[in-house]
Amino acid sequence: AVLGHAIRLAHAQSPFRTELVAIVHPEVVVARKGLELLGWRVLERDVPVKVEDIKGEYLRKHIRNNGCCGERELLKLWAYTLVQYHRVVHLDMDSMVLQPLDELFADPGPYSAYQALYTYDWNMARRGKNPPVQGGFLVIKPSMAAYKDLSAIVTEGDFQAGRGWGGSGAGAYWGGMTIQGLLAYYYRILHPGTGLDVNRCVYNCMADNPRDVGGFGKGECRDGTENCDDCRLKEVEAIKNVHFTICQKPWTCFGGTNCPYCPLCRKLHARWFDIRRDMERGWGTYDKRYTGSFDKEHYHGFCRRSGAGGYSAIPLEKFAAAHKGGGQ
């Protein structure tokens, strides 16, 4: 709900028309009605490559338990098939959009030569080498040819233990058997120059430490450079979109104050709750029910205490009753 509202707010004046699309597995049932009610186009899709059809024995045996979601992370490949759109922005649901992303879509424009835009996750890479593509943010030119290529790579299953896809090193890390390693292999090894990693402090910001030692300015840069941007020091106004990984999810009513990433994370959580409040004001549901006293300045009464148990859920049933039979 909040992600969709954030996208609409950020692109209210955009020259590009936006449409919300949710790709869901056949086993996702309960959430569908809510998504449709909130204006999402829901596409049911199964995993594009069945595990039993993978030829490579090592990949076939291990992909189910790889990364966060096993082979189901490959559902993201369906984004390539949405060829009716000029561009497709694939976001994880624990994301927030704060500003329009128009410059990524412009054609001609600064990024129009690339087939895909993404950020690297240097926290999981060997210093300066073989970084994963961070799977929570992809901007692609949809292409059935690319979809078929990527599916064929998975079907062939040339993933080697400790060496990754094709023995290239791409994928030799957590989650590397699916999107994070597969796309790194595809765009950096097989088709160099067709994909581009954009500034991870502006796009897909996770408030991560760019160095291999805790604190600030200590140790060496994970990306192998001498001077690496520290996203934890970024001003919120300079951030285009956020991925709530290190910061934890807003609905956990984060209470941290003393960690290096805490100051920025608390500001980003506050923005998420600002967007939720704006959304519920539009629904007519932001009322006296929200009496939570925990950090009310940031959380606007939606949190009774720290932790997910203190969070007040979005009253989707109230919205449904008010929009019965009509949607948004």
C-alpha positions as CSV (number, residue, x, y, z in Angstrom):
1,A,0.0,0.0,0.0
2,V,2.6,2.5,1.1
3,L,5.0,1.6,-1.8
4,G,2.3,2.1,-4.4
5,H,1.3,5.4,-2.8
6,A,4.9,6.5,-2.7
7,I,5.4,5.7,-6.4
8,R,2.3,7.7,-7.3
9,L,3.3,10.7,-5.2
10,A,6.8,10.8,-6.5
11,H,5.7,10.6,-10.2
12,A,2.6,12.8,-9.9
13,Q,4.2,15.4,-12.3
14,S,6.2,12.9,-14.3
15,P,5.9,12.9,-18.1
16,F,5.8,9.1,-17.9
17,R,2.6,7.3,-17.0
18,T,3.2,4.8,-14.3
19,E,1.4,1.5,-13.7
20,L,1.7,-0.7,-10.7
21,V,2.3,-4.4,-11.4
22,A,2.8,-7.2,-8.9
23,I,4.2,-10.5,-10.0
24,V,3.1,-13.2,-7.6
25,H,3.6,-16.9,-7.2
26,P,0.6,-19.2,-7.6
27,E,0.8,-19.9,-3.9
28,V,0.2,-16.2,-3.0
29,V,-3.5,-16.0,-2.5
30,V,-4.5,-13.9,0.5
31,A,-2.6,-10.7,-0.7
32,R,-4.1,-10.6,-4.2
33,K,-7.4,-9.0,-3.4
34,G,-5.7,-6.3,-1.4
35,L,-3.2,-5.6,-4.2
36,E,-5.9,-5.3,-6.8
37,L,-8.0,-3.1,-4.5
38,L,-5.0,-0.8,-4.2
39,G,-4.6,-0.5,-7.9
40,W,-2.0,-3.1,-8.7
41,R,-2.2,-5.2,-11.8
42,V,-1.6,-8.7,-10.4
43,L,0.2,-11.2,-12.6
44,E,0.3,-14.9,-11.4
45,R,3.5,-16.5,-12.6
46,D,5.3,-19.7,-11.7
47,V,9.1,-20.0,-11.5
48,P,10.3,-19.6,-15.2
49,V,12.6,-22.6,-14.9
50,K,11.6,-25.7,-13.0
51,V,14.3,-27.0,-10.7
52,E,14.0,-30.5,-12.1
53,D,14.7,-29.1,-15.6
54,I,18.1,-27.6,-14.6
55,K,20.8,-29.7,-16.3
56,G,23.7,-28.7,-14.1
57,E,23.7,-31.1,-11.1
58,Y,25.2,-28.7,-8.6
59,L,22.8,-25.9,-9.3
60,R,19.8,-28.3,-9.4
61,K,20.7,-29.7,-6.0
62,H,21.4,-26.4,-4.2
63,I,19.3,-23.6,-5.8
64,R,16.2,-24.3,-3.6
65,N,18.1,-23.2,-0.5
66,N,20.1,-20.4,-2.0
67,G,19.8,-16.8,-0.8
68,C,16.6,-15.5,0.7
69,C,14.1,-17.2,-1.5
70,G,15.7,-20.1,-3.4
71,E,14.5,-20.6,-7.0
72,R,11.5,-18.3,-6.5
73,E,13.8,-15.3,-6.7
74,L,13.8,-16.1,-10.4
75,L,10.2,-14.8,-10.6
76,K,11.9,-11.5,-11.2
77,L,12.8,-12.6,-14.7
78,W,9.2,-12.2,-15.7
79,A,9.7,-8.4,-15.6
80,Y,11.6,-8.8,-18.9
81,T,8.4,-10.1,-20.6
82,L,6.4,-6.9,-19.9
83,V,7.2,-5.6,-23.4
84,Q,4.2,-3.4,-23.6
85,Y,6.1,-0.9,-21.3
86,H,8.8,1.6,-22.2
87,R,10.8,0.6,-19.1
88,V,10.1,-1.7,-16.2
89,V,11.3,-0.8,-12.6
90,H,11.4,-3.9,-10.5
91,L,11.5,-3.2,-6.8
92,D,11.3,-5.4,-3.7
93,M,8.2,-4.7,-1.7
94,D,10.3,-3.4,1.2
95,S,11.2,-0.3,-0.8
96,M,10.2,3.3,-0.9
97,V,10.4,5.8,-3.7
98,L,11.0,9.4,-2.7
99,Q,11.6,11.2,-5.9
100,P,10.8,10.7,-9.6
101,L,13.1,8.4,-11.5
102,D,12.5,10.1,-14.9
103,E,16.1,10.5,-15.8
104,L,16.4,6.6,-15.8
105,F,13.6,6.4,-18.4
106,A,14.4,9.2,-20.8
107,D,15.1,8.2,-24.3
108,P,17.2,9.8,-25.5
109,G,18.8,10.4,-22.2
110,P,21.9,9.8,-20.0
111,Y,21.0,6.1,-19.5
112,S,19.2,5.3,-22.7
113,A,22.1,3.3,-24.2
114,Y,21.8,0.6,-21.5
115,Q,19.6,-2.4,-21.4
116,A,19.6,-2.5,-17.6
117,L,20.4,-0.3,-14.6
118,Y,21.1,-1.6,-11.1
119,T,23.2,-1.1,-8.1
120,Y,26.0,-3.4,-6.8
121,D,26.1,-4.9,-3.3
122,W,29.7,-4.5,-2.3
123,N,29.0,-5.9,1.1
124,M,29.0,-9.4,-0.4
125,A,31.9,-9.1,-2.8
126,R,35.6,-9.8,-2.5
127,R,37.2,-6.4,-2.2
128,G,36.9,-4.7,-5.6
129,K,36.0,-7.9,-7.5
130,N,32.8,-9.6,-8.8
131,P,30.1,-7.7,-6.9
132,P,26.6,-9.0,-7.0
133,V,23.8,-7.1,-8.6
134,Q,21.6,-6.0,-5.7
135,G,18.3,-7.8,-6.5
136,G,15.9,-5.3,-4.9
137,F,16.2,-2.7,-7.7
138,L,16.3,-3.2,-11.5
139,V,15.5,-0.8,-14.3
140,I,15.2,-2.7,-17.6
141,K,14.2,-2.4,-21.2
142,P,11.8,-5.3,-21.3
143,S,12.9,-7.9,-23.9
144,M,11.7,-11.4,-24.7
145,A,15.1,-12.2,-26.1
146,A,16.8,-11.3,-22.8
147,Y,14.2,-13.3,-20.9
148,K,14.8,-16.4,-23.0
149,D,18.6,-15.9,-22.7
150,L,18.5,-15.7,-18.9
151,S,16.1,-18.7,-18.7
152,A,18.4,-20.7,-20.9
153,I,21.4,-19.9,-18.7
154,V,19.5,-21.2,-15.7
155,T,18.3,-24.3,-17.6
156,E,21.8,-25.1,-18.7
157,G,22.9,-24.7,-15.0
158,D,26.6,-24.1,-15.5
159,F,27.2,-23.0,-11.9
160,Q,30.3,-24.2,-10.3
161,A,30.9,-24.5,-6.5
162,G,33.1,-21.7,-5.3
163,R,33.4,-20.3,-8.8
164,G,29.9,-19.2,-9.7
165,W,28.3,-18.9,-13.2
166,G,30.5,-20.4,-15.9
167,G,33.4,-20.4,-13.5
168,S,33.6,-16.6,-13.8
169,G,33.3,-15.7,-10.1
170,A,29.9,-14.1,-10.6
171,G,27.6,-15.7,-8.2
172,A,30.1,-17.1,-5.8
173,Y,28.3,-15.5,-2.8
174,W,25.0,-15.5,-0.9
175,G,22.1,-15.5,-3.3
176,G,24.4,-15.9,-6.3
177,M,22.6,-18.8,-7.9
178,T,19.6,-16.6,-8.7
179,I,19.2,-12.9,-9.6
180,Q,22.1,-11.4,-7.8
181,G,24.7,-13.6,-9.5
182,L,22.8,-14.4,-12.7
183,L,22.4,-10.7,-13.7
184,A,26.0,-9.9,-12.7
185,Y,27.1,-12.8,-15.0
186,Y,24.8,-11.7,-17.8
187,Y,25.6,-8.0,-17.9
188,R,29.2,-7.9,-16.7
189,I,30.6,-11.2,-18.2
190,L,28.5,-12.2,-21.2
191,H,27.3,-8.7,-22.4
192,P,29.7,-6.1,-21.0
193,G,28.6,-2.5,-21.6
194,T,24.9,-3.3,-21.9
195,G,24.2,-2.8,-18.1
196,L,25.3,-0.1,-15.7
197,D,25.6,0.2,-12.0
198,V,24.2,3.5,-10.8
199,N,25.0,5.4,-7.6
200,R,23.9,3.1,-4.8
201,C,23.6,6.1,-2.4
202,V,21.0,7.8,-4.6
203,Y,19.2,4.7,-6.0
204,N,18.3,1.7,-3.9
205,C,19.9,3.3,-0.9
206,M,20.4,0.8,1.9
207,A,22.5,2.9,4.3
208,D,25.4,0.4,4.1
209,N,29.0,0.8,5.3
210,P,31.2,1.1,2.2
211,R,34.3,0.0,4.1
212,D,35.5,-3.3,5.6
213,V,35.8,-2.0,9.2
214,G,33.0,-0.6,11.3
215,G,32.5,3.0,12.2
216,F,33.3,5.8,9.7
217,G,36.3,6.3,7.5
218,K,38.1,3.2,8.8
219,G,39.5,0.3,6.8
220,E,39.5,-0.1,3.1
221,C,36.8,0.6,0.5
222,R,35.0,-2.6,-0.4
223,D,34.8,-1.5,-4.0
224,G,38.6,-1.3,-4.3
225,T,38.6,2.5,-4.7
226,E,40.5,4.9,-2.5
227,N,37.5,7.1,-1.8
228,C,34.1,5.5,-1.5
229,D,30.8,7.2,-0.8
230,D,29.3,6.5,2.6
231,C,25.5,6.2,2.0
232,R,24.9,6.5,5.8
233,L,26.0,10.2,5.5
234,K,23.6,11.0,2.6
235,E,20.9,13.7,3.1
236,V,17.4,12.3,2.6
237,E,16.7,15.0,0.0
238,A,19.4,13.5,-2.2
239,I,18.0,10.0,-2.1
240,K,15.7,8.8,-4.9
241,N,14.6,5.4,-3.6
242,V,15.3,3.3,-0.6
243,H,15.6,-0.4,0.1
244,F,14.9,-1.3,3.8
245,T,17.4,-4.0,4.4
246,I,20.1,-2.8,6.8
247,C,17.6,-0.2,8.2
248,Q,15.0,-2.9,8.9
249,K,11.4,-2.6,7.9
250,P,9.4,0.4,9.0
251,W,6.7,-1.9,10.3
252,T,9.1,-3.2,12.9
253,C,8.9,0.2,14.6
254,F,12.7,0.5,14.7
255,G,14.0,1.9,17.9
256,G,17.8,2.0,17.3
257,T,19.6,5.2,18.1
258,N,23.3,4.4,18.6
259,C,24.4,2.5,15.5
260,P,26.3,4.1,12.7
261,Y,23.3,3.8,10.3
262,C,20.7,4.7,12.9
263,P,20.4,8.4,12.2
264,L,19.7,8.0,8.5
265,C,17.5,5.0,9.0
266,R,15.3,6.8,11.5
267,K,14.9,9.7,9.0
268,L,14.0,7.2,6.2
269,H,11.5,5.4,8.5
270,A,10.0,8.8,9.3
271,R,9.5,9.5,5.6
272,W,7.8,6.1,5.1
273,F,5.4,6.9,8.0
274,D,4.8,10.4,6.4
275,I,3.7,8.7,3.2
276,R,1.5,6.2,5.1
277,R,-0.1,9.1,7.0
278,D,-0.8,11.0,3.7
279,M,-2.3,7.8,2.2
280,E,-4.6,7.3,5.2
281,R,-5.7,10.9,5.3
282,G,-6.8,10.4,1.7
283,W,-8.7,7.3,2.8
284,G,-10.2,9.1,5.8
285,T,-8.8,6.5,8.2
286,Y,-6.1,8.6,9.9
287,D,-8.0,9.2,13.1
288,K,-8.0,8.7,16.9
289,R,-7.3,5.0,16.6
290,Y,-3.6,5.8,16.2
291,T,-2.5,6.5,19.8
292,G,0.9,4.9,19.8
293,S,3.3,7.0,21.9
294,F,6.5,5.4,20.7
295,D,8.6,8.0,18.9
296,K,5.4,9.8,17.9
297,E,7.4,12.6,16.2
298,H,8.6,10.1,13.6
299,Y,5.9,7.4,13.6
300,H,2.8,9.6,14.0
301,G,1.0,7.3,16.4
302,F,1.4,4.1,14.3
303,C,3.8,2.5,16.8
304,R,2.9,1.6,20.3
305,R,6.3,0.3,21.2
306,S,9.5,-0.8,19.5
307,G,9.3,-4.0,17.5
308,A,6.8,-5.5,15.0
309,G,4.4,-6.2,17.8
310,G,3.9,-2.5,18.4
311,Y,3.0,-1.7,14.9
312,S,-0.6,-0.7,13.9
313,A,-1.5,-2.5,10.7
314,I,-3.0,-0.6,7.7
315,P,-6.8,-0.8,8.0
316,L,-7.3,-2.2,4.5
317,E,-10.7,-3.5,5.4
318,K,-11.8,0.1,6.0
319,F,-10.5,1.2,2.7
320,A,-12.2,-1.8,1.0
321,A,-15.6,-0.9,2.6
322,A,-15.3,2.7,1.5
323,H,-14.4,1.7,-2.1
324,K,-16.7,-1.4,-2.4
325,G,-17.3,-2.2,-6.0
326,G,-15.2,0.6,-7.4
327,G,-11.5,0.2,-6.6
328,Q,-9.5,3.4,-6.6
